[in-house]
Amino acid sequence: KYWLMMIDEATRFQWSYFIPTKKKTGDKILSLLKHLKSQENIDVKNIRCDDAGENVATKTLLDQEGYGINFEFTSKGTPQHNGIVERRFATLYGRIRSMLHGCGCPEKLKYKLWAECANTSGDLFNIQTHQADHKSPYEAFYGTLPPFARKLRTFGQLGVVLNSSISQLKAKLKSRGVVRYFVGYAKNHAHDVYRMYNKHTGRASLTRDIR
């Protein structure tokens, strides 16, 4: 997977997308622009990025869609010209390594969970502030904190996802759920809905029935 990150320069709020190929870059950015216009009444005027092929193709796509956004392409070998994103990547990759190491994640599993960890790390960055009188990036952009900020969890925390289909009349020793691991927060859901990873299936799903 490729990690596509976009940051609002004014508030430092970030959006993260994980795409199978770089060819999907334009589609994801177009989807974000439509969301910002329809839900937040925000028109993006400028985008700064390097002149990689997928970014040039994105400009062509947005021009065809009639957005008329000004693209500021940085030249090759000058990552400092896009310093906000470059520094954010460096910060978050350090956090990702720490989070995966801290939960005792096996080496092989790290490659399966890195995107989940990166997404969660980005969510946490958006609600953090280093000074009491400053708003977090999320608050600065949306005016409030997201629901998940009310009930934070530790990445890799173990939980039992309850199986509601098990009848209370069955044997008392029968397992009441499946052991899974917390890997992230659910977007557009209540504050106690989490992404839980099942190591046997290799998939993460949303649930609130957890102990």
C-alpha positions as CSV (number, residue, x, y, z in Angstrom):
1,K,0.0,0.0,0.0
2,Y,1.0,3.6,-0.6
3,W,0.4,6.3,2.1
4,L,-1.2,9.4,0.6
5,M,-1.2,12.3,3.0
6,M,-2.7,15.8,2.6
7,I,-2.2,18.6,5.1
8,D,-4.1,21.9,5.5
9,E,-1.3,24.5,5.7
10,A,-3.3,26.8,8.0
11,T,-4.4,24.4,10.7
12,R,-1.9,21.5,10.1
13,F,-4.9,19.1,10.0
14,Q,-4.1,15.9,8.0
15,W,-6.0,13.4,5.9
16,S,-4.5,10.0,5.3
17,Y,-5.4,7.5,2.6
18,F,-3.9,4.1,1.9
19,I,-4.1,3.1,-1.7
20,P,-3.1,0.0,-3.6
21,T,-1.3,1.9,-6.4
22,K,-0.2,5.5,-7.0
23,K,-2.7,5.6,-9.9
24,K,-5.5,6.0,-7.4
25,T,-4.0,9.3,-6.1
26,G,-6.2,11.5,-8.3
27,D,-9.4,9.6,-7.4
28,K,-8.8,10.0,-3.7
29,I,-7.9,13.7,-3.9
30,L,-11.0,14.3,-6.1
31,S,-13.2,12.5,-3.5
32,L,-11.7,14.7,-0.7
33,L,-12.3,17.9,-2.6
34,K,-16.0,16.9,-3.2
35,H,-16.4,16.1,0.5
36,L,-14.9,19.4,1.6
37,K,-17.2,21.3,-0.8
38,S,-20.4,19.5,0.0
39,Q,-19.9,19.0,3.8
40,E,-17.7,21.9,4.9
41,N,-18.4,24.4,2.0
42,I,-14.6,24.7,1.5
43,D,-13.1,25.3,-1.9
44,V,-9.4,24.3,-2.2
45,K,-7.5,26.9,-4.2
46,N,-3.9,25.6,-4.1
47,I,-2.1,22.3,-3.8
48,R,1.7,21.9,-3.3
49,C,3.3,18.6,-4.2
50,D,6.3,17.2,-6.1
51,D,6.1,16.7,-9.8
52,A,5.8,12.9,-9.7
53,G,3.7,11.3,-12.5
54,E,0.7,10.6,-10.3
55,N,0.5,14.2,-9.2
56,V,0.7,15.5,-12.7
57,A,-2.1,13.1,-13.6
58,T,-4.1,14.4,-10.7
59,K,-3.8,18.0,-11.9
60,T,-5.1,16.8,-15.3
61,L,-8.0,15.0,-13.7
62,L,-9.0,18.0,-11.6
63,D,-8.7,20.4,-14.6
64,Q,-11.0,18.1,-16.5
65,E,-13.5,18.1,-13.6
66,G,-13.4,21.9,-13.7
67,Y,-11.8,22.6,-10.4
68,G,-9.2,25.1,-11.6
69,I,-6.9,24.5,-8.7
70,N,-3.4,26.1,-8.8
71,F,-0.7,23.3,-8.5
72,E,2.6,24.4,-7.1
73,F,5.0,21.6,-8.1
74,T,8.3,21.3,-6.3
75,S,11.4,20.3,-8.3
76,K,13.1,16.9,-7.8
77,G,15.6,16.7,-4.9
78,T,14.1,19.6,-3.0
79,P,11.9,18.0,-0.3
80,Q,12.4,21.1,1.9
81,H,10.0,22.9,-0.4
82,N,7.3,20.7,0.9
83,G,8.6,20.6,4.4
84,I,5.3,20.4,6.3
85,V,4.4,17.0,4.8
86,E,8.0,15.7,4.9
87,R,8.4,16.5,8.6
88,R,5.0,15.0,9.4
89,F,6.0,11.7,7.7
90,A,9.2,11.6,9.7
91,T,7.4,12.3,13.0
92,L,4.6,9.7,12.3
93,Y,7.0,7.0,11.1
94,G,8.8,7.3,14.4
95,R,5.6,7.0,16.3
96,I,4.5,4.0,14.2
97,R,7.7,2.2,15.0
98,S,7.2,2.9,18.7
99,M,3.6,1.8,18.7
100,L,4.3,-1.5,17.0
101,H,7.3,-2.2,19.2
102,G,5.4,-1.2,22.3
103,C,2.6,-3.6,21.8
104,G,5.0,-6.5,21.1
105,C,3.9,-6.9,17.5
106,P,5.8,-9.8,15.8
107,E,8.0,-8.7,12.9
108,K,5.9,-10.4,10.2
109,L,2.7,-8.8,11.6
110,K,4.2,-5.3,11.5
111,Y,3.9,-5.3,7.7
112,K,0.2,-6.2,7.9
113,L,-0.6,-3.7,10.5
114,W,1.5,-0.7,9.5
115,A,-1.3,1.0,7.6
116,E,-3.7,0.6,10.6
117,C,-1.0,2.0,12.9
118,A,-0.2,4.9,10.6
119,N,-3.9,5.8,10.4
120,T,-4.3,5.7,14.2
121,S,-1.1,7.7,14.6
122,G,-2.5,10.3,12.3
123,D,-5.8,10.4,14.1
124,L,-4.0,11.0,17.4
125,F,-1.8,13.7,15.9
126,N,-4.9,15.6,14.8
127,I,-6.3,15.9,18.3
128,Q,-3.0,16.7,20.1
129,T,-1.7,20.1,21.1
130,H,1.6,21.0,22.8
131,Q,0.3,24.2,24.4
132,A,-2.8,24.5,26.6
133,D,-3.9,27.7,24.9
134,H,-3.7,26.3,21.4
135,K,-6.3,24.3,19.6
136,S,-5.5,20.9,18.1
137,P,-5.5,20.6,14.3
138,Y,-8.9,18.9,14.4
139,E,-10.4,21.6,16.5
140,A,-8.9,24.3,14.4
141,F,-10.3,22.8,11.2
142,Y,-13.7,21.5,12.4
143,G,-14.3,23.6,15.5
144,T,-14.7,20.6,17.8
145,L,-13.1,17.4,18.8
146,P,-14.1,14.0,17.1
147,P,-16.2,11.5,19.1
148,F,-13.3,9.1,19.5
149,A,-11.3,11.6,21.5
150,R,-13.6,10.9,24.5
151,K,-12.5,7.3,24.9
152,L,-8.9,6.7,23.8
153,R,-7.3,3.2,23.7
154,T,-3.7,1.9,23.4
155,F,-2.7,0.4,20.1
156,G,-2.6,-3.4,20.3
157,Q,-4.7,-3.5,23.4
158,L,-6.4,-6.9,23.7
159,G,-10.1,-7.3,23.9
160,V,-12.8,-9.9,23.6
161,V,-15.4,-9.1,21.0
162,L,-18.6,-10.6,22.3
163,N,-20.7,-13.0,20.2
164,S,-24.3,-11.9,20.6
165,S,-25.6,-15.0,18.9
166,I,-24.6,-17.3,21.7
167,S,-27.6,-18.3,23.7
168,Q,-27.5,-17.9,27.5
169,L,-29.0,-21.4,27.8
170,K,-25.9,-23.0,26.3
171,A,-23.1,-24.5,28.4
172,K,-21.7,-22.0,30.9
173,L,-18.1,-22.8,29.8
174,K,-18.6,-22.1,26.1
175,S,-16.6,-19.1,24.9
176,R,-18.6,-15.9,24.8
177,G,-16.4,-14.1,22.2
178,V,-13.3,-13.8,20.1
179,V,-10.0,-12.4,21.2
180,R,-9.0,-9.4,19.0
181,Y,-6.6,-6.4,19.1
182,F,-7.4,-2.7,19.0
183,V,-5.9,-1.1,15.9
184,G,-7.9,2.1,15.4
185,Y,-10.9,4.3,15.7
186,A,-14.1,4.3,13.6
187,K,-14.8,7.4,11.6
188,N,-18.4,8.7,11.6
189,H,-19.4,6.4,14.5
190,A,-20.0,6.7,18.2
191,H,-17.0,7.2,20.5
192,D,-16.9,3.6,21.7
193,V,-16.8,1.9,18.2
194,Y,-13.3,0.6,17.5
195,R,-11.4,-1.2,14.7
196,M,-10.4,-4.6,16.1
197,Y,-8.0,-7.0,14.4
198,N,-8.5,-10.7,14.2
199,K,-5.1,-12.4,13.8
200,H,-6.7,-15.6,12.6
201,T,-8.5,-14.0,9.6
202,G,-6.0,-11.2,9.1
203,R,-8.8,-8.6,9.0
204,A,-10.0,-5.7,11.0
205,S,-13.6,-4.9,11.6
206,L,-15.7,-2.3,13.5
207,T,-17.4,-3.2,16.7
208,R,-18.6,-1.8,20.0
209,D,-19.3,-5.1,21.8
210,I,-15.9,-5.4,23.5
211,R,-14.6,-6.3,26.9
